[in-house]
Amino acid sequence: MMYLPREEGQGLVEYALILVLVAIVVIVVLRLLGPMIANVFSDIISGLS
């Protein structure tokens, strides 16, 4: 146990990059599918009323 590599910072950076990539993918998907989802909800609301 004389040598313990310090990789905590590297792991945190990798997790942060993964979170950023996931956030970008979610934003892009919502931008592309947003109008379709809004239409579905408006159809449901108009059907209920």
N, C-alpha and C positions, 0 to 999 in steps of 0.2 A: 504494500500500500504506500509505496514511496512516490509513485507517479499517478496522479488522478487528473485526467484531462478535463479541462473546463469547457463544456459545450452547452451550458445553460443558455447563454446569450444567442448562440447559433440556433438552438431549438426554438427560442422565442421569435427570432427573425423569420424562421421557416413557417411557424404557425401564423405570424402576421401576414406573410406573403400569401399563404393559402386563403386566409380570411379575405384579403383584398381581392384575390382572383374570384372567389365565390361571390363576393358582393358585386363585382363587375358583371359576372354572368347573370346574377339575379336581376340587376338593373336592366341589362340588355333584353332579357326575356320579358320583363314587365313592359318595357318600351314597345316591344314588338307585339305582344299579346294583350296589352292593356285595353285597346279599343274593343277587341273581341270579348274580353271578360266583362267590360262595361255593358256591352250590348246584351250579354246573357243575363246580367243582373237586372237591367232595365226591362227585359222581356219577362223575367220572373215577377218583378214588381207590378208591371202592367197586367200580368195574368192574375195576380192576387186581388187587384183593386177593381 
